[in-house]
Amino acid sequence: MSDIYITSAFTSVMLIILISIIYYFFKKNRAHKDFYLVVLSCTIFSFLALYLFITSVIDIFNFHMGYFSIAEGNCEIYFFEPSARDGGRYEIWIDDLGLTADIDDFSYLEEETITCKATYLKATETLIDIDGTENKSKLGA
């Protein structure tokens, strides 16, 4: 869940920077040789940052209001090792739905296929809670 807060904070700062760059180029540097390239690229990145910011805010609001989605079925749980860029994570696939889970919050999970019921945030597909009922098989065994 902390990843959602970090994403919303980072994208809000990026939006401010990108909008400032666009404003500066429209007001001061219209004659700059790369005017159109800078404005176009900053606009594209602004839309991307806006999308990430909106989905993060939606899920923060849903988390605090208790609006969760629930999925049930066969869960395939995969673990991705920590790397230099990523602190590690779990991916849980329930039919065609892919959910991500923080390694610190769900350290008890193992790579396996189980029947489960998962509670998650819909916009970012972040796992909130998972209840497994029966072990079917270990993955990779």
ZATORDO-954381 format. One record per residue (C-alpha): x, y, z negated; residue number from 1; residue in three letters. Coordinates in Angstrom, 3 decimals, always signed. Each point is the difference from the previous one (the first is absolute). Layout:
% ZATORDO-954381
- px  py  pz  num  residu
- X  Y  Z  NUM  ALA $
...
% end
This chain:
% ZATORDO-954381
- px  py  pz  num  residu
- +0.000  +0.000  +0.000  1  MET $
- +2.903  +2.343  -0.655  2  SER $
- +0.927  -0.239  +3.689  3  ASP $
- -3.249  +1.761  +0.892  4  ILE $
- +0.819  +2.936  -2.295  5  TYR $
- +3.511  +0.254  +1.458  6  ILE $
- -1.369  -0.090  +3.553  7  THR $
- -2.538  +2.746  -0.682  8  SER $
- +2.625  +2.237  -1.643  9  ALA $
- +2.563  -0.568  +2.760  10  PHE $
- -2.489  +0.588  +2.829  11  THR $
- -1.345  +3.172  -1.608  12  SER $
- +3.539  +1.415  -0.136  13  VAL $
- +0.604  -1.095  +3.606  14  MET $
- -3.242  +1.668  +1.120  15  LEU $
- +1.063  +3.269  -1.587  16  ILE $
- +3.417  -0.166  +1.680  17  ILE $
- -1.378  -0.957  +3.420  18  LEU $
- -2.705  +2.671  -0.056  19  ILE $
- +2.620  +2.567  -1.028  20  SER $
- +2.204  -0.997  +2.945  21  ILE $
- -2.915  +0.254  +2.435  22  ILE $
- -0.996  +3.388  -1.423  23  TYR $
- +3.582  +1.281  +0.193  24  TYR $
- +0.383  -1.041  +3.628  25  PHE $
- -3.333  +1.540  +1.006  26  PHE $
- +0.758  +3.312  -1.748  27  LYS $
- +3.753  +0.443  +0.519  28  LYS $
- +1.484  -2.303  +2.630  29  ASN $
- -2.345  -0.226  +2.983  30  ARG $
- +2.958  +0.662  +2.283  31  ALA $
- +2.048  -2.875  -1.442  32  HIS $
- +1.027  -2.512  +2.674  33  LYS $
- -1.469  -2.944  -1.950  34  ASP $
- -3.174  +1.793  -1.105  35  PHE $
- -2.452  -2.491  +1.525  36  TYR $
- +1.997  -3.043  -1.117  37  LEU $
- +0.195  +1.208  -3.605  38  VAL $
- -3.663  +0.956  -0.195  39  VAL $
- -1.160  -3.242  +1.638  40  LEU $
- +2.173  -2.277  -2.142  41  SER $
- -0.887  +1.842  -3.223  42  CYS $
- -3.697  -0.190  +0.897  43  THR $
- +0.204  -3.764  +0.565  44  ILE $
- +1.812  -0.531  -3.300  45  PHE $
- -2.505  +2.298  -1.725  46  SER $
- -2.894  -2.184  +1.155  47  PHE $
- +1.821  -3.114  -1.208  48  LEU $
- +0.712  +1.599  -3.389  49  ALA $
- -3.608  +1.202  -0.231  50  LEU $
- -1.278  -3.534  +0.676  51  TYR $
- +2.271  -1.478  -2.685  52  LEU $
- -0.968  +2.737  -2.448  53  PHE $
- -3.743  -0.481  +0.564  54  ILE $
- +0.129  -3.807  -0.369  55  THR $
- +2.052  +0.366  -3.189  56  SER $
- -2.390  +2.537  -1.488  57  VAL $
- -3.004  -2.163  +0.907  58  ILE $
- +1.486  -2.985  -1.806  59  ASP $
- +1.091  +2.058  -3.017  60  ILE $
- -3.570  +1.285  -0.281  61  PHE $
- -1.435  -3.519  +0.466  62  ASN $
- +2.390  -1.430  -2.607  63  PHE $
- -0.981  +2.551  -2.633  64  HIS $
- -3.713  -0.358  +0.773  65  MET $
- +0.187  -3.817  -0.032  66  GLY $
- -1.048  -0.494  +3.631  67  TYR $
- +1.768  -3.190  +1.030  68  PHE $
- -0.485  -2.439  +2.856  69  SER $
- -0.044  -3.750  -0.583  70  ILE $
- +1.132  -2.786  +2.324  71  ALA $
- -0.273  -3.741  -0.587  72  GLU $
- +1.453  -2.945  +1.852  73  GLY $
- +3.272  -1.790  +0.628  74  ASN $
- +2.874  +2.220  -1.069  75  CYS $
- +3.426  -0.413  +1.506  76  GLU $
- +2.496  +1.731  -2.265  77  ILE $
- +3.385  +1.047  +1.382  78  TYR $
- +2.882  +1.561  -1.912  79  PHE $
- +2.414  +2.445  +1.636  80  PHE $
- +3.352  +0.348  -1.739  81  GLU $
- +1.212  +3.414  -1.166  82  PRO $
- +2.281  +1.760  +2.457  83  SER $
- +1.814  +3.320  +0.201  84  ALA $
- -3.139  +1.715  +1.328  85  ARG $
- -2.691  -1.972  -1.777  86  ASP $
- -0.352  -1.107  -3.604  87  GLY $
- -1.685  -3.234  +1.032  88  GLY $
- -3.676  -0.715  +0.442  89  ARG $
- -2.633  -2.664  +0.371  90  TYR $
- -2.244  -0.358  +3.024  91  GLU $
- -3.256  -1.835  -0.499  92  ILE $
- -1.984  -1.103  +3.038  93  TRP $
- -3.658  -0.865  -0.462  94  ILE $
- -1.258  -1.119  +3.406  95  ASP $
- +0.853  +3.069  +2.181  96  ASP $
- +0.393  +2.459  -2.871  97  LEU $
- +3.572  +0.867  -0.984  98  GLY $
- +0.540  +1.468  -3.461  99  LEU $
- +3.206  +1.285  -1.574  100  THR $
- +0.909  -0.291  -3.661  101  ALA $
- +2.758  +1.559  -2.078  102  ASP $
- +2.545  -2.499  -1.283  103  ILE $
- +0.006  +1.546  -3.495  104  ASP $
- -3.770  -0.289  -0.448  105  ASP $
- -0.338  -3.567  +1.301  106  PHE $
- +3.238  -1.719  -1.017  107  SER $
- -1.944  -3.152  -0.947  108  TYR $
- -0.995  -0.733  +3.622  109  LEU $
- +1.716  -2.743  +1.959  110  GLU $
- +0.228  -0.718  +3.704  111  GLU $
- -2.924  -2.364  +0.481  112  GLU $
- -3.411  -0.462  +1.551  113  THR $
- -2.868  +0.123  -2.486  114  ILE $
- -3.695  +0.708  -0.106  115  THR $
- -0.355  +3.429  -1.538  116  CYS $
- -2.065  +3.094  -0.584  117  LYS $
- +1.879  +3.263  +0.555  118  ALA $
- -0.948  +3.521  -1.053  119  THR $
- +1.629  +2.700  +2.130  120  TYR $
- -0.136  +3.608  +1.166  121  LEU $
- -1.405  +0.141  +3.499  122  LYS $
- +1.762  +2.962  +1.646  123  ALA $
- +3.574  -1.083  -0.797  124  THR $
- -0.741  -3.723  -0.498  125  GLU $
- +1.764  +0.001  -3.364  126  THR $
- -0.646  -2.937  -2.309  127  LEU $
- -1.427  +0.864  -3.428  128  ILE $
- -0.780  -3.454  -1.418  129  ASP $
- +0.063  -3.617  +1.169  130  ILE $
- -1.605  -3.090  -1.529  131  ASP $
- +1.148  -3.364  +1.344  132  GLY $
- -2.076  -3.103  -0.612  133  THR $
- +1.838  -3.002  +1.411  134  GLU $
- +3.411  -0.657  +1.426  135  ASN $
- -0.054  -1.540  +3.453  136  LYS $
- +3.618  -0.005  +1.116  137  SER $
- +3.295  +1.731  -0.436  138  LYS $
- +1.122  +2.031  +3.002  139  LEU $
- +3.327  -0.931  +1.492  140  GLY $
- +0.021  -3.413  -1.671  141  ALA $
% end
